[in-house]
Every structure is written in structure tokens, then in C-alpha cells.
């Protein structure tokens, strides 16, 4: 499981870090300052509790300028996918219970990017 994520937008510098506990339960995390987005948001895993096929079940981005980024997501890319389409990056924002994006045994340095 992931323990620390960094958030960057539009190829810029890291705009915040997000710490997660090793619970396997849904978590809400906030960055300390507003994030401005023109083209994409990238979450990079910078520390892990466990590196085996880490990923995300559901990611919702709120409070990002433009305010409603989530409905305007047109696609995603990821550093790797465990198997496609079962664990594709689209599973991280499809709002369906029981689906998730998973990396192919990546840990630190794996990432997901939303456009």
C-alpha cells in the first residue's frame, strides 16, 4: 500500500504531499495549499507500506482550480498496470465499488496521471 504521495500539476514542481496510513480503508487527504491545473494532475508514490501491486481503488480530486476537475477527466496514464483492463488506471476514478488501479509490482516512483 502507498504511504506518501506527491502531487504535481502540468509538469511543474511538487505542489503538495499526502500521507496515508496503512489501513486498507478509504482515506481523505488534503494538500496544504491550492493546486492550479491547466492540463493534468500527477500523483507519484514516494513511499510505500508494501510495494506489491500498489495502486488506488478510487481517487477523487476536490478543491483544485478549475474546481470541477473530476467530471472533466478525459483519460489517464500510469507508470504500469498489473493487467489490463482489470486494473487499468481508469478504475481509479470510475466510482464503481470493487474496482481499482494496480501497478505491476512497482513501489516508490510509480505514478498515475489524470488529463
N, C-alpha and C positions, 0 to 999 in steps of 0.2 A: 504494500500500500504506500501511497505517496505521503510524505510528511511535510515538505516545504515546496511551494510553487512560486515561481516568479512570473509576473505579468508584464508584458510589453505590448505596445501598440504601434502599428505602422513601421516596424523595423527599428524603432527607437530604443533608447535605453530602458532598462527595467523601471517600471513605474510603481512597483509595489511587490511585496512578498506576502504569501499566505501560508500560515502554519496550520497543519491538520493533525488531529490526534489519531492514534491507531485503534479505531473502534469498529470500523466497518459499517458504521451508521451514517445517515445523512448529516452533513455539517454545513453550517453557514459561516462564511469567512468574508471579511471586509478588508479592502486596502485602505491605507490611511489618508490618501488624497485622491481627488477626482482624476479619472482617466479619460483622455480625449482620444477618439478613434475616427479615422477617416476611411481606412480600408480593411484593417484586420486586427484581431487580438490574438496573441500567442501566450499560452501557459506552458512554461518549461518546468519540469520536475528537477529541483536542485538538491533534494534529499529524500530518502525513502525509508520506510519501516521495513519493507520487504520488496525486492526487485522483481519477483516472479510475475510476469504478465500484468504489471500495474497499469492503471488507466483510470476511467471515470464512468460512473453509471449515468448521472445527469448533471450537467453544468448549466447553470442559469446565471447570466451576467446582468446585473442591475446597477443603476446609477452611473452608467457610462454615457458620455456625450458622443453621439446622439443618444438620447435617453432610451429609445426602444431599439437597441441593437439586436436583441434576441429574435424578434419577429422578422428582422431583415437578414438573418444569416442565410447566405446563399450556398454555402458549402464549407468544407473543412479539409484540412490535410493533417497528417500526423507523421511522426518520425518512424513509426512502424505500426503494423496491425497484426494481432495474433492470428486471425484467419478472417478472410473477407467472404461474404458480407456479415458473418455472425458477430464480429467485434469491430466493425468499421467505425471511424470517428463520428459518423452521423448518429450513431447510437448514443453518443454523449449528450445530445440535445433533442432527441425525438419525443421526449415526455412519456415514453412507454415504460411501465414497470417491468423489471426483469431484463432489460437490455443494457449493454454497456460497451464502451470502447475499451480495448485492452491492447497493450503493446506486446510485441513478440520478445518476451523475456528481457526487456530493457528496464533500466532503473534511472539513475541520475543522468540527466541530459535528454531524456525522452521528452517529447512535446506534442501539443495539439494546437492547431491554429484555425480560427474561425474567420470567414470572409463574409 
